[in-house]
Amino acid sequence: MKKPFILCCITLLAIAPVCFVQGKPAKEGKSGANESTITDLEKSAWEAYKNKQADAFKALMSKEYYGVYAEGVKSLDAEVADMAKSDLRDYSFSDVKVVFPHPKMAVMTYKAKVQATADGKDISGTYNSGSVWVQQGGKWVGAFHTEAKTQ
């Protein structure tokens, strides 16, 4: 129980300075993205994962992508490797919020209700989730994702 809490706290401490450095949030039109653009990208990543489309998933992510979970920190390659051992049957998002602390950065938070198994274990439930999307070379890519199962 303490380990997921500590990982979440470390993640928040790592992201907080980036959010507070900016004087005011970027305007939607300036970065070419808005809340629906980022939400659509997040859903595309989930769809690629659900359908075990490794190449499509990788195309949506930064090469420097990292995910933070209760079981540890995963690189993009580790995330793709786990895709083969998972069965994401269904998912839905609620309480979606997207902010732009910088014109080339979007932070998305939401609840994800999932029906899934990983390594043969049922991991279905509701997760508090967060993702960071950044603009690299004119393209929005996922740079970070974390989730913690609700109690």
Beta strands, then each sheet from edge to edge (+ up, - down):
strand 1: 61-69
strand 2: 72-75
strand 3: 86-102
strand 4: 105-118
strand 5: 121-122
strand 6: 125-136
strand 7: 139-149
sheet 1: 2+ 1- 7- 6+ 4- 3+
sheet 2: 2+ 1- 7- 6+ 4- 5+
end
